[in-house]
Amino acid sequence: MKKLLILILFAVGLFSKVNINKATIKELDSLNGIGYKKAAAIIEYRKIHPFKKIEDIMKVRGIGKKTFEKIKGEIEVKDND
């Protein structure tokens, strides 16, 4: 039973999306195509311009359509409250 619970929690973690309005630098850095510098740029950008939709991440310098296509299934936008 304990192993099943661990497996379920692991699976949920695999499929959970990263909220780009709240994510830590470590969480952002774990995204495909996002390194430490881009993660830091995302955090700086969102301080002034909270994301309203996932496509807004392309407004961050260094994140274009190719990077967005890689991460769009891994990210989400939730309120910044």
C-alpha positions as CSV (number, residue, x, y, z in Angstrom):
1,M,0.0,0.0,0.0
2,K,2.8,2.4,0.9
3,K,4.5,1.7,-2.5
4,L,1.3,2.4,-4.3
5,L,0.9,5.8,-2.5
6,I,4.5,6.7,-3.4
7,L,3.9,5.7,-7.0
8,I,0.7,7.8,-7.2
9,L,2.4,10.9,-5.7
10,F,5.3,10.5,-8.2
11,A,2.9,10.2,-11.1
12,V,1.0,13.3,-10.0
13,G,4.3,15.2,-9.8
14,L,5.2,14.1,-13.4
15,F,1.9,15.5,-14.8
16,S,1.6,18.7,-12.7
17,K,2.3,21.9,-14.6
18,V,4.5,24.7,-13.5
19,N,2.7,27.9,-12.6
20,I,4.9,30.5,-14.2
21,N,3.6,33.3,-12.0
22,K,4.7,31.5,-8.8
23,A,7.4,29.0,-9.8
24,T,10.8,29.1,-8.1
25,I,14.0,29.5,-10.1
26,K,14.6,25.7,-9.6
27,E,11.1,24.8,-10.9
28,L,11.6,27.0,-14.0
29,D,15.1,25.7,-14.6
30,S,13.7,22.2,-14.7
31,L,11.6,23.0,-17.8
32,N,12.9,21.8,-21.2
33,G,14.9,24.6,-22.8
34,I,14.9,26.9,-19.8
35,G,18.2,27.2,-18.0
36,Y,19.2,29.3,-15.0
37,K,19.5,32.6,-16.9
38,K,16.1,32.3,-18.7
39,A,14.5,31.2,-15.4
40,A,15.9,34.3,-13.7
41,A,14.6,36.5,-16.6
42,I,11.2,35.0,-16.2
43,I,11.2,35.9,-12.5
44,E,12.3,39.4,-13.2
45,Y,9.8,39.9,-16.0
46,R,6.8,38.7,-13.9
47,K,7.6,41.1,-11.0
48,I,6.5,43.9,-13.3
49,H,4.2,42.0,-15.8
50,P,2.4,39.0,-14.2
51,F,1.5,36.5,-16.9
52,K,-2.1,36.4,-18.0
53,K,-1.7,33.5,-20.4
54,I,1.0,31.0,-21.1
55,E,1.9,32.6,-24.5
56,D,3.0,35.8,-22.5
57,I,6.2,33.9,-21.6
58,M,7.4,34.7,-25.1
59,K,7.6,38.4,-24.1
60,V,10.6,37.4,-21.9
61,R,13.9,38.1,-23.6
62,G,15.4,34.8,-24.8
63,I,12.2,32.9,-25.0
64,G,10.8,32.6,-28.5
65,K,8.4,30.4,-30.3
66,K,10.7,27.3,-30.4
67,T,11.2,27.4,-26.6
68,F,7.5,28.0,-26.1
69,E,6.6,25.0,-28.2
70,K,8.9,22.8,-26.0
71,I,7.4,24.0,-22.7
72,K,3.7,24.8,-23.4
73,G,2.5,21.5,-22.2
74,E,4.5,21.9,-18.9
75,I,3.4,25.3,-17.9
76,E,0.2,27.1,-16.7
77,V,-0.8,30.5,-15.5
78,K,-2.7,30.9,-12.3
79,D,-3.5,34.1,-10.4
80,N,-0.5,35.8,-8.8
81,D,-2.3,36.3,-5.4
